[in-house]
Amino acid sequence: MVNFIVWLVVGGLIGWVASMIMRTDAQQGMFLNVIVGIVGAALGGWLISPMVGVPTINQNAFSFGALVVSLIGAIILLLIVNLFRRGRAR
């Protein structure tokens, strides 16, 4: 249970930092920050982790490298979402 809570908190912080870097923080709330952080960590684990040999926070490996891989994954996720949003008429 404690791992799940830490996973949500760290995912939320990673999602929030990624949204601040990508300047999308005003468009999303706390719940979406958590989703972006967790999905971004999974994306980072799938794309980046094998290249650099660092596990993600989703693999119960809490380290600075894991946080960086998760943050990069969240930024990539927000880049993809922004590309699809721009293509849509508002």
C-alpha positions in Angstrom: 0.0 0.0 0.0 2.8 2.4 0.8 4.5 1.7 -2.5 1.3 2.6 -4.3 1.0 5.9 -2.5 4.7 6.7 -3.2 4.1 5.7 -6.9 1.2 8.2 -7.1 3.0 11.0 -5.4 6.2 10.6 -7.4 4.2 10.2 -10.6 2.3 13.4 -9.8 5.5 15.3 -9.2 7.1 14.0 -12.4 3.9 14.9 -14.4 3.9 18.4 -12.8 7.5 19.1 -13.6 7.0 17.8 -17.2 4.0 20.0 -17.6 5.9 23.0 -16.3 8.8 22.3 -18.8 6.3 21.8 -21.7 4.2 24.8 -20.5 1.0 22.8 -20.3 0.4 23.1 -16.6 -2.5 25.6 -16.9 -4.3 23.1 -19.2 -4.2 20.1 -16.8 -5.0 19.5 -13.1 -3.5 17.3 -10.4 -5.2 14.2 -11.7 -3.9 14.6 -15.2 -0.4 15.3 -13.8 -0.4 12.0 -12.0 -1.6 10.2 -15.2 1.1 11.9 -17.3 3.8 11.0 -14.7 2.8 7.4 -14.5 2.2 6.8 -18.2 5.4 8.9 -19.0 7.4 6.6 -16.7 6.0 3.6 -18.5 6.9 5.2 -21.8 10.3 6.1 -20.6 10.8 2.6 -19.3 9.8 1.2 -22.7 11.8 3.6 -24.9 14.7 5.0 -22.9 15.5 2.6 -20.1 16.9 -0.2 -22.4 19.2 2.3 -24.1 20.7 3.7 -21.0 20.3 0.7 -18.7 18.4 2.5 -15.9 15.1 1.2 -14.5 12.1 3.4 -14.0 10.0 4.2 -10.9 7.4 1.6 -12.2 10.0 -1.1 -11.6 10.3 -0.3 -7.9 13.7 1.3 -8.5 13.8 4.6 -6.8 16.9 6.5 -7.9 17.9 9.7 -9.5 18.4 7.9 -12.8 14.9 6.4 -12.6 13.4 9.8 -12.0 15.3 11.3 -15.0 14.1 8.5 -17.3 10.6 8.9 -16.0 10.7 12.7 -16.5 12.0 12.3 -20.1 9.2 9.8 -20.8 6.6 12.2 -19.4 8.0 15.0 -21.6 7.9 12.8 -24.7 4.3 11.9 -23.8 3.4 15.6 -23.6 5.1 16.3 -26.9 3.0 13.6 -28.6 -0.2 14.9 -27.0 0.6 18.5 -28.1 1.3 17.3 -31.7 -2.2 15.8 -31.8 -3.8 18.8 -30.3 -2.3 21.2 -32.8 -3.7 19.2 -35.7 -7.3 19.7 -34.4 -9.3 22.7 -35.1 -10.2 24.7 -32.0 
